[in-house]
């Protein structure tokens, strides 16, 4: 698991990813039985597909992060005082 990696940068990224994905799960299914759902998913993860899943999830997080940065820039521009 990335959040338990010995490399502090990877561990931090893993923690961020966990928070991001839990937010998505809670938003989509707030009353989800996490034990059951995570147990079902965990049974399907193996060395072959974990890299593909990590890449897919990482790309999705990257795209969302870029969208958040663009939104922040747009909001800053809107809030900026008019030029004199």
Secondary structure by P-SEA (a helix, b strand, c coil): cccccccaaaaaaaaaaaaaaaaaaaaaccccaaaaaaaaaaaacccccaaaaaaaaaaaaaaaaaaaaaaaaaaaaaaccccc
